[in-house]
Amino acid sequence: MQFLIKVIVTAIIVAIVSYVSRKFPTIGAIVVSLPLTSMLAIMWLYRDTNDVAKVIELSQAIIWIVVPSIVFFIALVLLLKNDVKFYFAMFCSSVIMILGYNVYIFVLRKFGVNI
């Protein structure tokens, strides 16, 4: 039952953001730029475990790993501006982001940072 409630709350938030973005793109962008997924995951983790150490561990991992996710948005904008079809641009941007994550993690490990 708890899992179902989490799914419903999360889906409602995503649907609201999608709706707002259609009418007010800037407001939608502001809301989407918030770390909603991270905030929800942190809240659900704390609610499930009451373990601040786990919340800290997740938060620290998010700090390190959020940087390469920006590559997705840069690639998507560049591809779409160059008339690449939407779904193919999404696919390519996702692949580029995954490659970016791998390169980023490789570089971090060279500096002794393990995520």
TORGUVEX-501859 format. One record per atom (N, C-alpha, C, O): residue number from 0; x, z, y; residue in one letter; atom name. Coordinates in steps of 0.2 Angstrom, whole numbers, plus 2048, in hexadecimal, padded with zeros to 3 digits. Layout:
+-----+-----+-----+-----+------+------+
: seq :  c1 :  c3 :  c2 : type : atom :
+-----+-----+-----+-----+------+------+
: NUM :   X :   Z :   Y :    a :   CA :
...
+-----+-----+-----+-----+------+------+
end
This chain:
+-----+-----+-----+-----+------+------+
: seq :  c1 :  c3 :  c2 : type : atom :
+-----+-----+-----+-----+------+------+
:   0 : 804 : 800 : 7FA :    m :    N :
:   0 : 800 : 800 : 800 :    m :   CA :
:   0 : 804 : 800 : 806 :    m :    C :
:   0 : 803 : 7FC : 80B :    m :    O :
:   1 : 80A : 804 : 806 :    q :    N :
:   1 : 80E : 804 : 80C :    q :   CA :
:   1 : 811 : 7FD : 80D :    q :    C :
:   1 : 812 : 7FB : 813 :    q :    O :
:   2 : 813 : 7FA : 808 :    f :    N :
:   2 : 816 : 7F3 : 809 :    f :   CA :
:   2 : 811 : 7EF : 80C :    f :    C :
:   2 : 813 : 7EB : 811 :    f :    O :
:   3 : 80B : 7EF : 80A :    l :    N :
:   3 : 806 : 7EB : 80D :    l :   CA :
:   3 : 805 : 7EC : 814 :    l :    C :
:   3 : 804 : 7E7 : 818 :    l :    O :
:   4 : 805 : 7F2 : 816 :    i :    N :
:   4 : 804 : 7F4 : 81D :    i :   CA :
:   4 : 80A : 7F2 : 821 :    i :    C :
:   4 : 809 : 7EF : 827 :    i :    O :
:   5 : 810 : 7F2 : 81F :    k :    N :
:   5 : 816 : 7EF : 822 :    k :   CA :
:   5 : 815 : 7E8 : 823 :    k :    C :
:   5 : 817 : 7E5 : 829 :    k :    O :
:   6 : 813 : 7E4 : 81E :    v :    N :
:   6 : 812 : 7DD : 81F :    v :   CA :
:   6 : 80D : 7DB : 824 :    v :    C :
:   6 : 80E : 7D7 : 828 :    v :    O :
:   7 : 807 : 7DF : 824 :    i :    N :
:   7 : 802 : 7DD : 828 :    i :   CA :
:   7 : 804 : 7DF : 82F :    i :    C :
:   7 : 803 : 7DA : 834 :    i :    O :
:   8 : 807 : 7E4 : 831 :    v :    N :
:   8 : 809 : 7E6 : 838 :    v :   CA :
:   8 : 80F : 7E1 : 83A :    v :    C :
:   8 : 80E : 7DF : 840 :    v :    O :
:   9 : 813 : 7DF : 836 :    t :    N :
:   9 : 818 : 7DB : 838 :    t :   CA :
:   9 : 815 : 7D4 : 839 :    t :    C :
:   9 : 817 : 7D0 : 83E :    t :    O :
:  10 : 811 : 7D1 : 835 :    a :    N :
:  10 : 80E : 7CB : 836 :    a :   CA :
:  10 : 809 : 7CB : 83C :    a :    C :
:  10 : 809 : 7C6 : 83F :    a :    O :
:  11 : 806 : 7D0 : 83E :    i :    N :
:  11 : 802 : 7D0 : 844 :    i :   CA :
:  11 : 807 : 7D0 : 84A :    i :    C :
:  11 : 805 : 7CC : 84F :    i :    O :
:  12 : 80C : 7D3 : 84A :    i :    N :
:  12 : 811 : 7D3 : 84F :    i :   CA :
:  12 : 814 : 7CB : 850 :    i :    C :
:  12 : 814 : 7C9 : 856 :    i :    O :
:  13 : 815 : 7C8 : 84B :    v :    N :
:  13 : 818 : 7C1 : 84B :    v :   CA :
:  13 : 812 : 7BD : 84D :    v :    C :
:  13 : 814 : 7B8 : 852 :    v :    O :
:  14 : 80C : 7BE : 84B :    a :    N :
:  14 : 807 : 7B9 : 84D :    a :   CA :
:  14 : 805 : 7BA : 855 :    a :    C :
:  14 : 804 : 7B5 : 858 :    a :    O :
:  15 : 806 : 7C0 : 857 :    i :    N :
:  15 : 805 : 7C1 : 85E :    i :   CA :
:  15 : 80A : 7BE : 862 :    i :    C :
:  15 : 809 : 7BB : 868 :    i :    O :
:  16 : 810 : 7BF : 860 :    v :    N :
:  16 : 816 : 7BC : 864 :    v :   CA :
:  16 : 815 : 7B4 : 864 :    v :    C :
:  16 : 816 : 7B1 : 869 :    v :    O :
:  17 : 813 : 7B1 : 85E :    s :    N :
:  17 : 812 : 7AA : 85E :    s :   CA :
:  17 : 80C : 7A8 : 863 :    s :    C :
:  17 : 80D : 7A3 : 866 :    s :    O :
:  18 : 807 : 7AB : 863 :    y :    N :
:  18 : 801 : 7AA : 867 :    y :   CA :
:  18 : 803 : 7AA : 86F :    y :    C :
:  18 : 802 : 7A6 : 873 :    y :    O :
:  19 : 807 : 7B0 : 871 :    v :    N :
:  19 : 809 : 7B1 : 877 :    v :   CA :
:  19 : 80E : 7AB : 879 :    v :    C :
:  19 : 80E : 7A9 : 87F :    v :    O :
:  20 : 812 : 7A9 : 875 :    s :    N :
:  20 : 817 : 7A4 : 876 :    s :   CA :
:  20 : 814 : 79D : 878 :    s :    C :
:  20 : 817 : 79A : 87C :    s :    O :
:  21 : 80E : 79C : 875 :    r :    N :
:  21 : 80B : 795 : 877 :    r :   CA :
:  21 : 809 : 795 : 87E :    r :    C :
:  21 : 809 : 790 : 881 :    r :    O :
:  22 : 806 : 79B : 880 :    k :    N :
:  22 : 803 : 79B : 887 :    k :   CA :
:  22 : 809 : 79D : 88C :    k :    C :
:  22 : 808 : 79A : 892 :    k :    O :
:  23 : 80D : 7A1 : 88B :    f :    N :
:  23 : 812 : 7A3 : 88F :    f :   CA :
:  23 : 819 : 7A3 : 88C :    f :    C :
:  23 : 81B : 7A9 : 889 :    f :    O :
:  24 : 81C : 79E : 88C :    p :    N :
:  24 : 823 : 79D : 888 :    p :   CA :
:  24 : 828 : 7A2 : 88A :    p :    C :
:  24 : 82C : 7A5 : 886 :    p :    O :
:  25 : 829 : 7A3 : 891 :    t :    N :
:  25 : 82E : 7A8 : 893 :    t :   CA :
:  25 : 82C : 7AF : 890 :    t :    C :
:  25 : 831 : 7B3 : 88E :    t :    O :
:  26 : 826 : 7B1 : 891 :    i :    N :
:  26 : 824 : 7B8 : 88E :    i :   CA :
:  26 : 825 : 7B8 : 887 :    i :    C :
:  26 : 828 : 7BD : 884 :    i :    O :
:  27 : 824 : 7B3 : 883 :    g :    N :
:  27 : 825 : 7B2 : 87C :    g :   CA :
:  27 : 82C : 7B3 : 87A :    g :    C :
:  27 : 82E : 7B6 : 876 :    g :    O :
:  28 : 830 : 7AF : 87E :    a :    N :
:  28 : 838 : 7B0 : 87D :    a :   CA :
:  28 : 83A : 7B7 : 87E :    a :    C :
:  28 : 83F : 7B9 : 87B :    a :    O :
:  29 : 838 : 7BA : 883 :    i :    N :
:  29 : 83A : 7C1 : 885 :    i :   CA :
:  29 : 838 : 7C6 : 87F :    i :    C :
:  29 : 83C : 7C9 : 87C :    i :    O :
:  30 : 832 : 7C5 : 87C :    v :    N :
:  30 : 830 : 7C9 : 877 :    v :   CA :
:  30 : 834 : 7C7 : 870 :    v :    C :
:  30 : 836 : 7CC : 86D :    v :    O :
:  31 : 835 : 7C1 : 86F :    v :    N :
:  31 : 838 : 7BF : 869 :    v :   CA :
:  31 : 840 : 7C1 : 86A :    v :    C :
:  31 : 843 : 7C2 : 865 :    v :    O :
:  32 : 842 : 7C1 : 870 :    s :    N :
:  32 : 849 : 7C3 : 870 :    s :   CA :
:  32 : 84A : 7CA : 86F :    s :    C :
:  32 : 850 : 7CD : 86D :    s :    O :
:  33 : 845 : 7CE : 86F :    l :    N :
:  33 : 845 : 7D5 : 86D :    l :   CA :
:  33 : 847 : 7D5 : 865 :    l :    C :
:  33 : 845 : 7D1 : 862 :    l :    O :
:  34 : 84B : 7DA : 863 :    p :    N :
:  34 : 84C : 7DA : 85C :    p :   CA :
:  34 : 847 : 7DD : 858 :    p :    C :
:  34 : 847 : 7E2 : 855 :    p :    O :
:  35 : 841 : 7DA : 858 :    l :    N :
:  35 : 83B : 7DC : 855 :    l :   CA :
:  35 : 83C : 7DD : 84E :    l :    C :
:  35 : 83A : 7E2 : 84B :    l :    O :
:  36 : 83F : 7D8 : 84A :    t :    N :
:  36 : 840 : 7D9 : 843 :    t :   CA :
:  36 : 844 : 7DF : 842 :    t :    C :
:  36 : 843 : 7E3 : 83D :    t :    O :
:  37 : 84A : 7E0 : 846 :    s :    N :
:  37 : 84E : 7E6 : 845 :    s :   CA :
:  37 : 84A : 7EC : 846 :    s :    C :
:  37 : 84B : 7F1 : 842 :    s :    O :
:  38 : 847 : 7EC : 84B :    m :    N :
:  38 : 843 : 7F2 : 84D :    m :   CA :
:  38 : 83E : 7F4 : 848 :    m :    C :
:  38 : 83E : 7FA : 846 :    m :    O :
:  39 : 83A : 7EF : 845 :    l :    N :
:  39 : 836 : 7F1 : 840 :    l :   CA :
:  39 : 839 : 7F3 : 83A :    l :    C :
:  39 : 837 : 7F8 : 836 :    l :    O :
:  40 : 83F : 7F0 : 838 :    a :    N :
:  40 : 842 : 7F2 : 832 :    a :   CA :
:  40 : 845 : 7F9 : 832 :    a :    C :
:  40 : 845 : 7FD : 82E :    a :    O :
:  41 : 848 : 7FA : 838 :    i :    N :
:  41 : 84A : 801 : 83A :    i :   CA :
:  41 : 845 : 806 : 839 :    i :    C :
:  41 : 846 : 80C : 836 :    i :    O :
:  42 : 83F : 805 : 83C :    m :    N :
:  42 : 839 : 809 : 83C :    m :   CA :
:  42 : 837 : 80A : 835 :    m :    C :
:  42 : 836 : 810 : 833 :    m :    O :
:  43 : 836 : 805 : 831 :    w :    N :
:  43 : 834 : 806 : 82A :    w :   CA :
:  43 : 839 : 809 : 826 :    w :    C :
:  43 : 837 : 80D : 822 :    w :    O :
:  44 : 840 : 808 : 827 :    l :    N :
:  44 : 845 : 80B : 823 :    l :   CA :
:  44 : 845 : 813 : 825 :    l :    C :
:  44 : 845 : 817 : 820 :    l :    O :
:  45 : 844 : 815 : 82B :    y :    N :
:  45 : 844 : 81C : 82D :    y :   CA :
:  45 : 83E : 81F : 82A :    y :    C :
:  45 : 83E : 825 : 827 :    y :    O :
:  46 : 838 : 81C : 82A :    r :    N :
:  46 : 832 : 81E : 828 :    r :   CA :
:  46 : 832 : 81F : 820 :    r :    C :
:  46 : 830 : 824 : 81E :    r :    O :
:  47 : 835 : 81B : 81D :    d :    N :
:  47 : 836 : 81B : 815 :    d :   CA :
:  47 : 83B : 820 : 813 :    d :    C :
:  47 : 83A : 824 : 80E :    d :    O :
:  48 : 840 : 821 : 817 :    t :    N :
:  48 : 846 : 826 : 815 :    t :   CA :
:  48 : 847 : 82C : 819 :    t :    C :
:  48 : 84A : 831 : 816 :    t :    O :
:  49 : 845 : 82C : 81F :    n :    N :
:  49 : 846 : 831 : 824 :    n :   CA :
:  49 : 84E : 833 : 824 :    n :    C :
:  49 : 850 : 838 : 825 :    n :    O :
:  50 : 852 : 82D : 823 :    d :    N :
:  50 : 859 : 82E : 822 :    d :   CA :
:  50 : 85C : 82A : 828 :    d :    C :
:  50 : 85D : 824 : 829 :    d :    O :
:  51 : 85E : 82E : 82D :    v :    N :
:  51 : 862 : 82C : 833 :    v :   CA :
:  51 : 868 : 828 : 832 :    v :    C :
:  51 : 86A : 823 : 835 :    v :    O :
:  52 : 86C : 82A : 82D :    a :    N :
:  52 : 872 : 827 : 82B :    a :   CA :
:  52 : 871 : 820 : 829 :    a :    C :
:  52 : 875 : 81B : 82A :    a :    O :
:  53 : 86B : 81F : 825 :    k :    N :
:  53 : 86A : 818 : 823 :    k :   CA :
:  53 : 868 : 814 : 829 :    k :    C :
:  53 : 869 : 80E : 829 :    k :    O :
:  54 : 864 : 817 : 82E :    v :    N :
:  54 : 862 : 813 : 834 :    v :   CA :
:  54 : 869 : 811 : 838 :    v :    C :
:  54 : 869 : 80C : 83A :    v :    O :
:  55 : 86D : 816 : 838 :    i :    N :
:  55 : 874 : 814 : 83C :    i :   CA :
:  55 : 877 : 80F : 838 :    i :    C :
:  55 : 87A : 80A : 83B :    i :    O :
:  56 : 878 : 80F : 831 :    e :    N :
:  56 : 87B : 80A : 82E :    e :   CA :
:  56 : 878 : 803 : 82F :    e :    C :
:  56 : 87C : 7FE : 830 :    e :    O :
:  57 : 872 : 803 : 82E :    l :    N :
:  57 : 86E : 7FC : 830 :    l :   CA :
:  57 : 86F : 7FA : 837 :    l :    C :
:  57 : 871 : 7F4 : 838 :    l :    O :
:  58 : 86F : 7FE : 83C :    s :    N :
:  58 : 870 : 7FD : 843 :    s :   CA :
:  58 : 877 : 7FA : 844 :    s :    C :
:  58 : 878 : 7F5 : 848 :    s :    O :
:  59 : 87C : 7FD : 841 :    q :    N :
:  59 : 883 : 7FB : 842 :    q :   CA :
:  59 : 884 : 7F4 : 83F :    q :    C :
:  59 : 887 : 7F0 : 842 :    q :    O :
:  60 : 881 : 7F3 : 839 :    a :    N :
:  60 : 881 : 7EC : 836 :    a :   CA :
:  60 : 87E : 7E7 : 83A :    a :    C :
:  60 : 881 : 7E1 : 83B :    a :    O :
:  61 : 878 : 7E9 : 83D :    i :    N :
:  61 : 875 : 7E4 : 841 :    i :   CA :
:  61 : 879 : 7E2 : 848 :    i :    C :
:  61 : 879 : 7DD : 84A :    i :    O :
:  62 : 87C : 7E7 : 84A :    i :    N :
:  62 : 881 : 7E6 : 850 :    i :   CA :
:  62 : 886 : 7E1 : 84E :    i :    C :
:  62 : 887 : 7DC : 852 :    i :    O :
:  63 : 889 : 7E1 : 849 :    w :    N :
:  63 : 88E : 7DD : 847 :    w :   CA :
:  63 : 88B : 7D6 : 845 :    w :    C :
:  63 : 88F : 7D1 : 847 :    w :    O :
:  64 : 886 : 7D5 : 842 :    i :    N :
:  64 : 883 : 7CF : 83F :    i :   CA :
:  64 : 87F : 7CB : 844 :    i :    C :
:  64 : 87D : 7C5 : 843 :    i :    O :
:  65 : 87D : 7CE : 84A :    v :    N :
:  65 : 878 : 7CA : 84E :    v :   CA :
:  65 : 87C : 7C5 : 852 :    v :    C :
:  65 : 878 : 7C0 : 854 :    v :    O :
:  66 : 882 : 7C5 : 853 :    v :    N :
:  66 : 886 : 7C0 : 857 :    v :   CA :
:  66 : 885 : 7B9 : 854 :    v :    C :
:  66 : 883 : 7B5 : 858 :    v :    O :
:  67 : 886 : 7B8 : 84E :    p :    N :
:  67 : 886 : 7B1 : 84B :    p :   CA :
:  67 : 87F : 7AE : 84B :    p :    C :
:  67 : 87E : 7A8 : 84A :    p :    O :
:  68 : 87A : 7B3 : 84B :    s :    N :
:  68 : 873 : 7B0 : 84B :    s :   CA :
:  68 : 871 : 7AC : 852 :    s :    C :
:  68 : 86D : 7A8 : 852 :    s :    O :
:  69 : 875 : 7AD : 857 :    i :    N :
:  69 : 874 : 7A9 : 85D :    i :   CA :
:  69 : 876 : 7A2 : 85C :    i :    C :
:  69 : 873 : 79D : 85F :    i :    O :
:  70 : 87A : 7A1 : 857 :    v :    N :
:  70 : 87C : 79A : 855 :    v :   CA :
:  70 : 876 : 796 : 853 :    v :    C :
:  70 : 876 : 790 : 855 :    v :    O :
:  71 : 871 : 799 : 850 :    f :    N :
:  71 : 86B : 795 : 84E :    f :   CA :
:  71 : 868 : 792 : 854 :    f :    C :
:  71 : 866 : 78C : 854 :    f :    O :
:  72 : 867 : 796 : 859 :    f :    N :
:  72 : 863 : 794 : 85F :    f :   CA :
:  72 : 867 : 78F : 863 :    f :    C :
:  72 : 864 : 78A : 866 :    f :    O :
:  73 : 86E : 790 : 863 :    i :    N :
:  73 : 872 : 78A : 867 :    i :   CA :
:  73 : 871 : 784 : 863 :    i :    C :
:  73 : 870 : 77F : 866 :    i :    O :
:  74 : 872 : 784 : 85C :    a :    N :
:  74 : 871 : 77E : 859 :    a :   CA :
:  74 : 86A : 77B : 859 :    a :    C :
:  74 : 86A : 775 : 85A :    a :    O :
:  75 : 865 : 77F : 859 :    l :    N :
:  75 : 85E : 77C : 859 :    l :   CA :
:  75 : 85D : 779 : 860 :    l :    C :
:  75 : 85A : 773 : 860 :    l :    O :
:  76 : 85F : 77C : 865 :    v :    N :
:  76 : 85E : 779 : 86C :    v :   CA :
:  76 : 862 : 772 : 86C :    v :    C :
:  76 : 85F : 76D : 86E :    v :    O :
:  77 : 868 : 772 : 86A :    l :    N :
:  77 : 86C : 76C : 86A :    l :   CA :
:  77 : 869 : 766 : 866 :    l :    C :
:  77 : 869 : 761 : 868 :    l :    O :
:  78 : 867 : 768 : 860 :    l :    N :
:  78 : 864 : 763 : 85C :    l :   CA :
:  78 : 85D : 760 : 85E :    l :    C :
:  78 : 85C : 75A : 85E :    l :    O :
:  79 : 859 : 765 : 861 :    l :    N :
:  79 : 853 : 763 : 863 :    l :   CA :
:  79 : 853 : 75E : 86A :    l :    C :
:  79 : 850 : 759 : 86B :    l :    O :
:  80 : 858 : 760 : 86E :    k :    N :
:  80 : 859 : 75C : 874 :    k :   CA :
:  80 : 85C : 755 : 872 :    k :    C :
:  80 : 85C : 751 : 876 :    k :    O :
:  81 : 85F : 755 : 86C :    n :    N :
:  81 : 862 : 74E : 86A :    n :   CA :
:  81 : 85D : 74B : 865 :    n :    C :
:  81 : 85F : 747 : 861 :    n :    O :
:  82 : 856 : 74C : 866 :    d :    N :
:  82 : 851 : 749 : 863 :    d :   CA :
:  82 : 851 : 749 : 85B :    d :    C :
:  82 : 84F : 745 : 857 :    d :    O :
:  83 : 854 : 74F : 858 :    v :    N :
:  83 : 854 : 750 : 851 :    v :   CA :
:  83 : 84D : 753 : 850 :    v :    C :
:  83 : 84A : 757 : 853 :    v :    O :
:  84 : 84A : 750 : 84A :    k :    N :
:  84 : 843 : 753 : 848 :    k :   CA :
:  84 : 843 : 75A : 847 :    k :    C :
:  84 : 848 : 75D : 845 :    k :    O :
:  85 : 83D : 75D : 849 :    f :    N :
:  85 : 83D : 765 : 84A :    f :   CA :
:  85 : 83F : 768 : 843 :    f :    C :
:  85 : 844 : 76C : 843 :    f :    O :
:  86 : 83C : 766 : 83E :    y :    N :
:  86 : 83D : 76A : 837 :    y :   CA :
:  86 : 844 : 769 : 835 :    y :    C :
:  86 : 848 : 76D : 832 :    y :    O :
:  87 : 847 : 763 : 836 :    f :    N :
:  87 : 84E : 761 : 834 :    f :   CA :
:  87 : 853 : 765 : 839 :    f :    C :
:  87 : 858 : 768 : 836 :    f :    O :
:  88 : 851 : 766 : 83F :    a :    N :
:  88 : 855 : 76A : 844 :    a :   CA :
:  88 : 855 : 771 : 842 :    a :    C :
:  88 : 85A : 775 : 842 :    a :    O :
:  89 : 84F : 774 : 840 :    m :    N :
:  89 : 84F : 77B : 83D :    m :   CA :
:  89 : 853 : 77C : 837 :    m :    C :
:  89 : 857 : 781 : 836 :    m :    O :
:  90 : 853 : 777 : 832 :    f :    N :
:  90 : 857 : 777 : 82C :    f :   CA :
:  90 : 85E : 777 : 82E :    f :    C :
:  90 : 862 : 77B : 82C :    f :    O :
:  91 : 860 : 772 : 832 :    c :    N :
:  91 : 867 : 772 : 834 :    c :   CA :
:  91 : 86A : 778 : 838 :    c :    C :
:  91 : 86F : 77A : 837 :    c :    O :
:  92 : 866 : 77A : 83C :    s :    N :
:  92 : 867 : 780 : 840 :    s :   CA :
:  92 : 868 : 786 : 83B :    s :    C :
:  92 : 86D : 78A : 83C :    s :    O :
:  93 : 864 : 787 : 836 :    s :    N :
:  93 : 865 : 78C : 831 :    s :   CA :
:  93 : 86B : 78C : 82D :    s :    C :
:  93 : 86F : 791 : 82C :    s :    O :
:  94 : 86D : 786 : 82B :    v :    N :
:  94 : 873 : 784 : 828 :    v :   CA :
:  94 : 879 : 786 : 82C :    v :    C :
:  94 : 87E : 789 : 82A :    v :    O :
:  95 : 879 : 784 : 832 :    i :    N :
:  95 : 87E : 785 : 837 :    i :   CA :
:  95 : 87F : 78D : 838 :    i :    C :
:  95 : 885 : 790 : 838 :    i :    O :
:  96 : 879 : 790 : 839 :    m :    N :
:  96 : 879 : 798 : 839 :    m :   CA :
:  96 : 87D : 79B : 833 :    m :    C :
:  96 : 881 : 7A0 : 834 :    m :    O :
:  97 : 87B : 799 : 82D :    i :    N :
:  97 : 87D : 79C : 827 :    i :   CA :
:  97 : 885 : 79B : 827 :    i :    C :
:  97 : 889 : 79F : 825 :    i :    O :
:  98 : 887 : 795 : 829 :    l :    N :
:  98 : 88E : 793 : 829 :    l :   CA :
:  98 : 892 : 798 : 82E :    l :    C :
:  98 : 897 : 79B : 82D :    l :    O :
:  99 : 88E : 799 : 834 :    g :    N :
:  99 : 891 : 79D : 839 :    g :   CA :
:  99 : 892 : 7A4 : 837 :    g :    C :
:  99 : 896 : 7A8 : 838 :    g :    O :
: 100 : 88D : 7A7 : 833 :    y :    N :
: 100 : 88D : 7AD : 830 :    y :   CA :
: 100 : 893 : 7AE : 82C :    y :    C :
: 100 : 897 : 7B3 : 82C :    y :    O :
: 101 : 894 : 7A9 : 827 :    n :    N :
: 101 : 89A : 7A9 : 823 :    n :   CA :
: 101 : 8A0 : 7A9 : 826 :    n :    C :
: 101 : 8A5 : 7AD : 825 :    n :    O :
: 102 : 8A1 : 7A5 : 82B :    v :    N :
: 102 : 8A7 : 7A5 : 82F :    v :   CA :
: 102 : 8A8 : 7AC : 833 :    v :    C :
: 102 : 8AE : 7AE : 833 :    v :    O :
: 103 : 8A3 : 7AE : 836 :    y :    N :
: 103 : 8A3 : 7B4 : 83A :    y :   CA :
: 103 : 8A5 : 7BA : 835 :    y :    C :
: 103 : 8AA : 7BE : 837 :    y :    O :
: 104 : 8A2 : 7BB : 82F :    i :    N :
: 104 : 8A4 : 7C0 : 82A :    i :   CA :
: 104 : 8AB : 7BF : 828 :    i :    C :
: 104 : 8AF : 7C4 : 827 :    i :    O :
: 105 : 8AD : 7B9 : 827 :    f :    N :
: 105 : 8B4 : 7B8 : 825 :    f :   CA :
: 105 : 8B9 : 7BA : 82A :    f :    C :
: 105 : 8BE : 7BE : 829 :    f :    O :
: 106 : 8B8 : 7B9 : 831 :    v :    N :
: 106 : 8BC : 7BB : 836 :    v :   CA :
: 106 : 8BC : 7C2 : 837 :    v :    C :
: 106 : 8C1 : 7C6 : 838 :    v :    O :
: 107 : 8B6 : 7C5 : 836 :    l :    N :
: 107 : 8B6 : 7CD : 837 :    l :   CA :
: 107 : 8BA : 7D0 : 832 :    l :    C :
: 107 : 8BD : 7D5 : 833 :    l :    O :
: 108 : 8B9 : 7CE : 82B :    r :    N :
: 108 : 8BD : 7D1 : 826 :    r :   CA :
: 108 : 8C5 : 7D0 : 827 :    r :    C :
: 108 : 8C8 : 7D5 : 825 :    r :    O :
: 109 : 8C7 : 7CB : 82A :    k :    N :
: 109 : 8CE : 7CA : 82C :    k :   CA :
: 109 : 8D0 : 7D0 : 831 :    k :    C :
: 109 : 8D6 : 7D2 : 831 :    k :    O :
: 110 : 8CB : 7D2 : 835 :    f :    N :
: 110 : 8CD : 7D8 : 839 :    f :   CA :
: 110 : 8CB : 7DE : 836 :    f :    C :
: 110 : 8CB : 7E4 : 83A :    f :    O :
: 111 : 8C9 : 7DF : 830 :    g :    N :
: 111 : 8C8 : 7E5 : 82C :    g :   CA :
: 111 : 8C1 : 7E7 : 82D :    g :    C :
: 111 : 8C0 : 7ED : 82C :    g :    O :
: 112 : 8BC : 7E3 : 830 :    v :    N :
: 112 : 8B5 : 7E5 : 831 :    v :   CA :
: 112 : 8B1 : 7E3 : 82B :    v :    C :
: 112 : 8B1 : 7DD : 82A :    v :    O :
: 113 : 8AE : 7E7 : 827 :    n :    N :
: 113 : 8AA : 7E5 : 821 :    n :   CA :
: 113 : 8A3 : 7E7 : 823 :    n :    C :
: 113 : 8A1 : 7ED : 825 :    n :    O :
: 114 : 89F : 7E2 : 822 :    i :    N :
: 114 : 898 : 7E3 : 823 :    i :   CA :
: 114 : 894 : 7E4 : 81D :    i :    C :
: 114 : 88E : 7E5 : 81D :    i :    O :
+-----+-----+-----+-----+------+------+
end
